[in-house]
Amino acid sequence: MALTGTIVRPSVEAWAALPRRARVRREGTFAWLIGVLTTAGAFIADRGWESLDDPAWAGAYRVIDMFGLASILLAVVFSVFGCLLGRHALVAAPLVLSAAAMPHTLDGYASAAVWWLGAAVSALWAVIAAARSWHQLRAVWRLAQASLTGRTTAVGPNAVRSGNRAFRRGLLRLLLFLAAACGGWALAFGMLPAELGRTYEELGEESSSSFFAAAGTAASIMAVAEAVRQGWRGFAMGRVGRSLVWEIPTGPGVVSWWPYARNDAGQLPMDAAEAPGCNCLAEFHRSFPDAEDEVVGDQGIPASDYCPLHGIDRINELTAGEFTALAEEPWLWDAGSCLPEPADPDASRLLLYGFAGHTFAGIPVRKHPGSVDADFPDVHPAHEVDPEAFGPGWDKP
Ligand SMILES: [Zn+2]
């Protein structure tokens, strides 16, 4: 499963200047607000507070009534819970409002124009958001082209697997939504024949078929939203992500917060523990008689307080200059402390595999001899952060 990745190394300034999607929450919230306003507008246009007139009350239940009632139910549910959908609301809002506009137009309701207006505005908003996404993807692609190092590296199987995991999960969600949609529609059309021709009075003011039709429509819309998201992600990954390994600065940028970090403080690498005179390994085996060397080999062992090479006395003997020169050695530090980091964002680089902008922020990987790989399979992708939230405590003298 290993593949070859091209290494790109953007400059600190270019990385910090990459367009962000800091307004992503606002994008979804605005789409939801369009839905709320349209639903309220349609209620006013149809004078929904008045009781049903006689023909509607005593009239027979028709197929169009199922779609109409389902769409109103859906619009109300979207108005209440749509703010929880995040980015999905961008795709969902125009679909929910169009689903309401169609039966209301066919049945000659006054609200039809309101529904269509809301659908058009929310569709326009979705197009604007898509254009912004496209703009960022192009910027990421241009930055990659401008930052090519000419070096390549093998990408290990853990990184590739973790990258595919996001797609697997998305496809699973898509299948679940499709199954729910089929179930909802099957139940709706299964109930429909028994309700057709009866009046609202006889149905007791509620109809099961319209309820299941609303559930079926909701699941169908979520399936479309998920398909759009995964399609866009697949396109972006194919275009810039899959074959690139980014060496990103530790300063502010699109991805500047590390989703997990391995804190090696207090640890001694295994090869250093093999130096003559070091008794860290002996001390470790005395404390953990059952530990196998192969198991700890990758992470190292805790430095012993009494080791002549790595113990407390040795550290106390160091001059300030010697200590500074060794400052990046993890064994100098207490196991409970954070390792020091250079204040210069260019000094140490973090590695990201598959970064493709906000649609997929990449898998954090580490350098191994001749390759890069994630620490374990199914590592979570990195997160894109709001630049205002970024304030490193260590970035001071
Ligand atoms: Zn030692």
Boltz pocket constraint, residues with backbone or C-beta under 6 A from the ligand:
constraints:
  - pocket:
      binder: B
      contacts: [[A, 268], [A, 272], [A, 273], [A, 277], [A, 278], [A, 279], [A, 280], [A, 281], [A, 303], [A, 304], [A, 307], [A, 308], [A, 309], [A, 310], [A, 311]]
      max_distance: 6.0
